[in-house]
Amino acid sequence: MKKSLKILCLMLSLMLLLCACADKDAGTSSPESSEPANASAVSDEPSAIPSEEPSDEPSEEPSEPDLDPLDGFVPVFRAIACSDTHVSSTGDVTATRLANLFKSAYKYASAHEAYNTVDAMLVAGDLTNAGKPSELKAWKSIADANIKEETTLMTVMGNHEYYDGGIASYTANMDPNLDKHIVVNGYHFIGISTRGEDSYPTEVQNWLREELEKAAADDPEKPIFVFMHHHLENTVYVSRTWNTGFSSQIRNILKKYPQVIHFSGHSHGPINNPLTIWQDNFTTVGTGTLAYFEMESGMTEGTVPKSADQAAQFHIIEVDANNRVRIMPYNLLTDSFFKTPANTDNPEKQLVYSIDKPSDKSAFIYTKERYKNPAKPYFAEGAKLTVSDVTTNGAQITVPTAFDSSCLYSYHVVCTPAEGSDATKREFRYYAQYYFEPMPESQVLPATGLKDNTEYTIDVYPVSIWNTEGEPLTVKVTTDKKEDIIYSSVNPVTYLGTFCDFESITELTRSDDCLAYGGTIGGDVFGGDWASNTSDVNVGLVLSTNRKGWNNSTALGVSYNGSSTTNRGLYVFATDSNGNTVKYPDFEYLRLWVDFTDVDFRKACFGLVDSDGNLYSTDDTDNDSDSPFYYLPDGETEWKTYQHGGDGCFGTAQSSSVKNFKGWMAFPVEKFSKRGGGGVRFSGNYVKGVYMYWDFSSPSMLGKQFYLDEFQLVDDYTVFEEYKK
């Protein structure tokens, strides 16, 4: 009986497939359907094959899904959903991952007995890093070389397509249609492109409304797939931070159609997070990234965790004859479907987001009800914390992985000083690395900024994705006693705590190397790329002869003489020849004199380089809700308080313009986080360099100089204490 039923189901599926194929690529009106996905590349396009074969090439045998969540499910339609591929050229790692995405999807489909086709692929924006014609051509050449004729490709623009390209570049090199409504095998796909970095104006909204009416009229029971780049605010994971300003308008349009399954990217949130799917009046799903993770704010390590570039994810979507939908997150780095993020069930259980009745919102299961009475995470019986690398101001805490029946999200670390101590309690929050497979058996969590020679009780609480805390593991640690340091300068400086005042440097020497990126110190200053060891002669660095420093003294004149505004980095180093001080008593602030007359920045920040060459800055402390900086205008006596923006910077893009600032500025060192260091904050008494990142707010400022002077490391930014040898 079971065998006969299976044969009958297979015959029915084949009949449905033959009927559906007759409808393939039938598009509705306005706008026209996109070009065939397998259109030949023009002769001057770059090679479609990445220059290096990836080490994580898809395996020969496909990774079959766990059958439990798919029991009785026979697909009649299959699609791919992804976004944020961020391809720059055919030779970069994201290009390799994009090629592998096609290979893995087809490998899975071809091995599927009941249905072996990939009908459609939707890409929800940020195909490229900057939208340059060369980048779009590279993306399209990879797609053309790997996509099959059976698959309809649909893309929309993201904000990155506007950085150095725009609509003209996209329509000429990727797709002439910004918006599209395409019917593939009877299933409606509606995509809308942002107009600018975040704009879905009235005409786009009206078009979306009209196309949804057409799709719903065709078959009110079938799912309608809508895709765009930006999340809708307060829906999927990270949408509180990364969303469109047009969220309410678009939600009001979609809420009339429970059968809508909306896909969006932009945030780079991991798609095995249970919050990547959200349901209320319709369904929306995050599409992940092939480039790097970014998370919700509120963690010590900022929004970009350690090893964030180990991210390559997409969805395989299947629909059966009863309109049931299965969305299956796929991990390209393991070349397999994601397992459930719960670590209390079968470790091989596949993660599947199931929508059994897309048109009936009463059947939705990924709603706010999930937050009610969730189980608490817990540590295994007998689990213990291990302490290592104890210093005068911190320690490393090794934490065995806790368990959670849904998803272990983070660890809450509380460091409480012994009773009677004048030290303050310190708290940290770290991601639990659920987004990696396999999940690590333990993690090393830094406890930093502790007081020397002090006993602390350290409690580590496991936290679930639903923000429930379990019982902690506890350990005691006593920090080392530090040496007493008295500030001393070989140069005749004015103020206590001076790192450099430029008066003792008679001839400025440039370093071609950068200590912060694996290089050495070869001079007084380095100017170049903000995130690498690449120097740039267009970064002008001179000792000012027009006395632009504090009290009309010598200052460092800085300019950028390139053809366009871009992210640049400046370092002022301590060397034996310039005598800049490297050793300090405890300090809380970086204070310096600035003259920003007639210049302003899109984004800028300051930081420090420690004795090991590690860079720390506010730019690496993203989405800190309280990250102040201070300004004392020249000739005034009252300090003014400003806030860094969500990206850890000041400037026009961060709602904190500093145009025409002339005077003292001060920055809390506790807000400086280690570049690539998972939220570790600056601590210690040794400084090898002072750092500035900047990007001018307008091309009109190219070639203009601004001035820096009197770099100081002080305990109280309001106190100017004279230095006496």
N, C-alpha and C positions, 0 to 999 in steps of 0.2 A: 504493500500500500504506500509506504513512504517513498519507495523508488519511483512508482508511477506518478505520485504527486510532484516529485522533483522534476521528472521529465516534462510534465504538463506545465510547470512554472517556467522551465527553460524555453519551451516552445512559445509561450505567451510573451516572454521577454523579447525573443527574436522578432516576433510579429510587431511588437510595439516599436522596436528599433527600426525596422524597415519602414514603418509608417512615419516615424519621426524624422528619418533622414530626408524625406521628401520636403520637409519644411526648413532644412538647414539654410542659414544665412538669409532668411526672408526678413527684410528690415521694414520697420514702419516708416512713416513720413517724418520729416523734420527732426533732426537733420538727417542727411544721407548716411547710409551704412558706411562703416569704415572699409578701407581697402582690404583685399584678401590677405590673410595672415602670412601666406607663403609667397608674397610678391617678391620678385627677384631684386636683389640689391644692385644699385647702380655701380658702374665699374670703379668709381673713385672712392667708394666707401672703404673703411679699414677692414682688415681681415676679420672674419667672423669667429675665428678660433682664438681663445686666449693664448698668450705667448708661452705660458707655462702650464703643464699638466698639474692639476691639483693633487695634493696628497690624499685628499678625502674623496677621490673619484668614486661614484656610485658602485656598489658591489654588483657582482654578476647576477645574483639571485635577488628578486624583489622581496621587500619586507612585507609579509602578509599581515593584515590587521587581525587583532584579536576578535574572534567571532562572537563573543558574548553581546557586545552592544549592537552588533549588526545581525543578530539572529533573525532569520527570515527576511532580511532586507536584500532585495535584488535590484541593483541600479538600472535605470533606463537613461540616465543622463549624468555627465561628470564634467566638472569645471575646476580650474585652479584659481586661487585668489592670493595675491601678494601685493607688496608695496615697498617703497623705500629701499630700492635696490642700489641707488647711489653709485651708478657706474660712471667712471671718469674716462676709462679707455678699455680696450679689449684685453689689456695686460694686467689689470688690477684684480684683487682677490674677489671683489663683488662681481666682476665679469665672469670669473670662473664659477662662482656660486650660481649665477644666473643660468649659465649653460648647464650646470648640474641639476638645476631645478627642472628643466625640460626633461633631461635624461631620467631622473628619478620618477617623475610623474608618468612618463610613458612606460617605463619599466614596470611600475605597479599596474597600470591599466592593461598592458599587454598580457600580464599573467592572470588577469581576472577572467574566470571562465564564463561568467554570465554576461559581461559587458566590458569590452577591451578598448574603448575609445575615450579620448579626452576631447570633449566638444568645444570647450571655451576656456579662455584665460583672461582674467581681468587683473589690471595693475592699477592700484589706487594712488598713483602719483609718486613724485620724487624718484622717477626712473633714474635720474642723473644727479650729479653733485651740483651742477650750476646751470644746466640747460643749454650749454654751448652746442653749436651744430656738430662739432666733432664728437661730443659725448652722446648726443642723440643718435648719430650715425653708428657709433660703436654699439649702443644698445640694440638698435634695429638689426645690425649685421649679426649679432649673436642670436637674436630671435629668428631671423631668416634662416640661419644655418641649422637651427635645432628644432624649429616648430614643424609639425606635420600638417598636411593639407586638411586633415579632419578638424583642426582646431582653429576657432575664430579668436583672434587677438583683439582685446579692447583695452585702451589706455586712457587715462586722464592726466591733466597737469597737476603737479604739486607746487608748493612754494619754492622748492629748489630749482624748478624749471625757469624761474624768473630771475635768479641771481645774476646770470650772465648770458641770458638768452631771451626768454619771453615768448609771446604768442607766435611771432613770425618765425622764430627758430623752430618751435615745436611743430607748427603746421607744415613747414617746409621739409622737415627731416623725420617726423614721426607719424603724424596723422593730420589730415586737413580739417578734421572735425574736432572742435573742443568738447562738445557734448554729443552723446550718442544714445540712441534707442535701437537696439539690435535684438532680433528674435532668433534664437539658436535652438533648433529642434523643438520649437514650441514654447521655449522659456524666454521670458523677457529680461533683458539687461539694459539698465538705464544708468549712464555715467555722466557726471557733471564735473567740469574743470573749474578750478578757482581762477578768477580774473585778478591777477596780481597775487601777492603772497598770501592774502586771505580776503577774498571777496567773492560772494555769491549774490550778485545784485538782483533786482526785481525781475529783470527779463529772464534770468536763469531760473529763478524760483517759479515764475509763471510757466516756463517751458517744462520744468519738472512736474508741476501739477497737471498739466495737460497730458503728458506722456504716461503718467501713472493712471489717469482715468482711462486711457486707451488700453493699457496693459490689463487693468482690473476687469474691464469690459470683455476682454478676450476670454478670460477664464478666472473667475473670482476665487477659485480654490487653489490655483497654482501659486507657488512662491514667485515673487518678483524680486530680482536681484538689482539693488541700487548701489552704486559705488562712487566715492569721492575721496579726496585726499584727507581732509581734516575730520577729526572726531567731532561728534556732537557733545556738547558740554555735559558733564555729570552722567555719562553713560558707561562706557567701557573703561578698563584700566588706563590710567594716566590722562583721561579726558578732563579731569579737573584742571589740569595744567595746560595740556596741549589740545586745543580745540579751535573751532571757528567762531568768530564773533557773530556769525549768522545762525548759530545753533537753534535759537528759539523759532526763527522763521522756518527753517527746514524741518524741525521736529513737528511743527504745526501742520506741515504738508504731509509728512509721512504717517502721522498718527491715525489718519483715516483708513490706513491700509495695513492691517495686522499681518498680511501675507508678505509684506516687504521684509527682506533680509538685506540689511545695509552693511556694506563693508567700507572701512576707512583705515588709514594709516597715520602718518605724521609723527606719532609718539615714539615708535620703536619699542613699545612694550612687548614683553614675551607672551607668545600666544598660548603657552601652556598654563598661564595664570587663569584661574577660574573666572576672574573678572573680565577676561577678554571678550566674553559674550554677555549681553545685557538685553533684557526683555521688559517691555511695559506695554505700550500700544503697538509696538512692532519690535523687530529683532535687529540689533546691531552688533557687529563683530569687528574686532581689531585684527589687522593683517600682518603685524610684526615687521620684520626687516631682514635684509640680507647683509646689513652693514655693521650695526652695533646696537646694543641695548640702551634704552633710557627708561628710567623708572619714575614712580611717584616721588615727590619731595618728602622730607621729614627724616631722612636717614643721615647718619654722621658722614657717610662717604659721598654725599651728594646724590645726584640723580643718575650718574653714570658709574656703574659698579666696576670692580676689578674685572679684567679680562672681558670687557664689554664687547670687544670685537669678535668674540666667539658666538656669533649670532647669525643664523641663516635658517629662516623659517618661512613656511607658507602653508596654505590650507588646500586640501583636496575636498571638494564638495560633491556629494552624490545625492541624487533624487530617485525615488522609486515610483512605480506606477500609481501608488496611492498618495503621491505628493509628500511623502515623508522625506525629510532632509537630514543628511548626516554630514557634519563638518568635521574633518579629521586633520588636526594639526600635524605637520610633518617637520622633522628636524633634519636638515641637509647635512649637518656635521656628523651625525651618526647614520645617515641614510636610512632612517626608519621613522615610523610614526611615533609621536610622543606617547609615552606612558602617562598614566594619571599622575598628577603631582602629589597625590596622597602617598605616604610611605608606610601605611599600615595594611594595605591590601596586597593582592598578588602583584609582585613587582613587574610582571609582564603585561598587566592589564592596560589595554590601549585607551588613550584619551579620545573620546568622541563627543561632540556637542550634537545632541539630538533634538530635532524639531519635528514632532510627529504630526501636528496639525498647524501648518503655518498660518492659515486663515482664521484660526480660533485662538484668541489670546487667553481664553480661560484655560487652555492646555499648556500655556507657557510655564517652564520650570526654572528659568534663569532670571528670576525676579528678585525684588528686595526681600522676599520671604526667606531667602537663603541666609540672611543675617540673623534670623531669629533662632536663639538657643543653639548655636553651634558648639560642637565639642571642643574642649580645651586641648592644646598640644601638650606633650609630656616628654620627659626624658626617660630612657630605659632604666629599669631598676639597677642600682649599683653604678650608674654613670657618674663620672667625676670630672671636674675642671682641672686643668694642668696649667701651671704658671711657669713662664720662661722669660729670659731677656729682661730681667728687672733692672731698671735704671733709676736715676734720681727723680725722674718725672713720669714714669710709666712702666708698663709691663705688657707682655703678650699672653693672652688667655686662650688656651686651646679648648674648644667646646665640642663635645661629641654631638652629632646630629640628633636633634629631637624628632619626635614623631607626631604626625597630625593626619587625621582621617580625610582632610580636604586638601590643604596646601600649607606647608610651613613657610611663613613669609619672612620672618625676621627674628633677630635676637635683641632683647633690651638688656643692656649692661648697666648696672648701677654700682658705683664705687663710693662707699660710705666711710668717711674717716672715723677713727676711733673716738670715743667720747672724750671730750676735753681738748681735742685738737682744734686749731684755728683754721684748718684746711676746709675747703668747701666740697660738698658732694658733687661728683661728676657722673653724667649719664651719657650713654652712647646707644645708637641703634644701627644694626648692620643687617643687610640682606642675608637670607638663609641659603642663597644660591640654588633655589628650586629650579631655576631656568637652565641649569646645566644637567646633562645626562651622561653618565650616572651622577646623581647628587653626591657630593663628597661625604665621606664618613665623619669628618670633623672639619672645623674651621678655626683659624687663628684670628682672634679679634683683638685689636690694639686698645689698651686703656691708656690714654695720654693726658697730659696736662695735670698730673698729680703733683702733690707737694712732696718735696724730698723728706727723707727720714720720718715717714709717717706710715702708720699701720692703717690699712683699708680692708673692709669687708666687701668682697665683690660678689654680687648676685647676678646671675644670667638667667633671664626669663625667655622661654620660647613664645613666639607670637604667631597666631594663625592669620590667614588671609582675611578673616572676618574680624581681626583686631582683638581676639581673645588671648589672654596671657595664661600660660600654665605655671606650675610651681617651679621655682628657680633651683639651679645648682649654685652652691656657695663655696667660696674659698677665701682665705686671708692672705694678704701680701703686705710686706713692709718695703717701701721704696728706699733706695740707697741715699746716703747723705752726700750732698754735693760740696765741692770746694768753694771757699769764699773767694769771690772775684772782685777786684777793685779795677774800675775802668782806667785804662792808660792809653795814651796816644803818642806816637812818635812825632806826629805832626802838630804844629801850633794851632790847634782848633779853638773855637770860642766856647762851645757848649759841651757839657758832659754828655756822653753817649754818641758823639759824632762818629759816623762811619766814614764819610767823605765830604769835604767842603770845596774841593777842586782848587783851592788856593795853592796847595803844595805840588800840584801836577803842572809842570812847566811845558811838557809836550805830550799831548794825548796819543796813546798808542792803541790801535785796534787789534782785537783778537780775531783770527779767522776761525776759531774753534769756540764751542760753547760748553762749559762745564756741566750745565744742566741737562745736556743730551749726549752724555758719554764722551765728551771732549775734554780738553784741558783749558787752562787760562793762559792765553798768549798775549795779553795786553790789558789795558785799563778798562776797556769797554768792548762790548760785542753788539752789533746791530744786524738783524736779519729776520728770518722767519720766526713767527711766534711759537711754533711747536716743533722745531727741529734744529739741527746743527748747521743749517744753511745760512751763511752770511749774505748780506745784500749791500752792495756799494751804494744803492739808492737811499739807504738810511744814512742821512747826514749827521755826523757827530763831531762837534767842534767845541773847543774852549772859547766861550764868548769874549770878544774884545770890547763889547759895548756895555760891560758891567751890568748885566741883567740879573745877577744873583741877589741874594739877601743883602741888604745894606750896601747896594751898588758894588757887590763883589763879583768875582769870577763865577760863572755858572757853566753848565753843560748845555750847549745849544743843540736841539734835536729837530730834524726835519725829515720829510720823505719826498724824494724827488722822482718817484716813478710816474707812470702814465695813468694810474688809477689807484683809488684808495684800496688798501688791502691790510690784512692783519700783520702787524710787525711786532718784533720783540726787541727790547733794550736791556742790557745787563751792564751794571757798573761793578767791577770786581775789586777785591783786595789782593794786592800782590806785594812781594818784598820790596819792589822798587817804589810803589806809590805810598806805602806805609799806612794804608787804610786799616782801621782796627777790626779785628776778627773776634775778639773775646769780650763779653759784656756781663755785667751783673744782670739780675733778672730784669726783663723789660716787657712791656705790654703793648707798645705802639711803635710803628714806623712813622716818623715825622719828617717832613721835607718842605722846602720852599719851592713854589712853582710860579711861573709866569705864563699863563695861557691866553695872553692878549691876542684877540682876533683869531683864535683857533678853538675848535671844539671837536669832540670825539663821538663817533657812533657808539663805540664801546671802548673802555680802557680800564685798567686796574693796575695795582702794584703788588709786589710780593718779595720774597726773600729766597736766597739760595743758602743751604746749610753747608757744613764743612765736608759732607760727602757728595755734594753736587746735586742734592735733591731740591727741586723747585716747589715752592709753596706760594699760593696766591688765592685771592678771593674768587677768581674765575673758576677755581676748582671746588668751590663751595656753593653749588647751584641751589637756587630756590630756598635760601635761608630767609625766613620771614623777618629777621632782625639783624641786618648787617650794616651798621652805620659807618660813616666816615665824617670827618670834621674839617672845618675850614675857618681860618682866621684871616680876614681880608687885611691887606697891607694898611697900616695906620690905624686899625681898630683894635679894640680890647676884648670884644665878646666873640667867642667861638660859635659857629653855626653848625647845626647837625643836618646831615643828609643821609640818604639810604642808597646802598647799592641795589640794583635791580635784580630780577629773578635769575639772571645769568651771572651773578656775582661781579658785575661791572658797574661803572658809572658811565654816563654819556646820554646822548639823545635817545637812543634805542632802549635805554633803561630808565627813562623819566627822571634823569638827574644830570642835566647839562652843566658843564663847568666852563662854558665860554666866558672869556675875560677874567677868569679867576687869577688873582695875583696876591700871593700871601702864603701862609702856612697851611698845609694839609696834614691830617693824621689818620692812620688806619690801624684798627685793632688787630694785633698779630694773631690772636686766638681764632680769627676768621680765615687765616691762611691755611689752605689744605694742600696736601701733597699731590703733585701732578701724577696721575695714574696710581695713587697710593690708597685708594679705597677710603678716603675720608680722614686719614691721619692728619692731625693739625700740627703746625709748627710748635716745637718746644725745644728748649735748650738754650745755650749761651754763646754759640758760635755762629758767625755769619760770614759767608764768603762772597756774597753778592747781593745787590738790590736789583729788582726786576721791574720793568714796566711793559705791559702789553697795550697797544693802541691801534685804532683804526679811525681815521678822520671821518667826520660826519658829512663832508662835502668835498668834491674834487677841487673846489676853489681854494682849499687849504693846502693843496700839494705845493711843496717848495717853501711854505712858511715855516718859520722856526718857533718852537716853544722852548722854555728854559727850566732847568731843574738845578737845585742847589741844596746844600746843607742836609744830607741824608743822616738821620739820627735815629737811634734806638733807645727809647726812654720808657720809664715806668709810668709817668704822668704827662700826657701830651700838653697840658696847660702850664707846666712848670718849665721855665728856661733857666737851668742852673749852669753857671759859668764853670768852665774846666780850669783847674789850677793844678799844675804838676807838683 
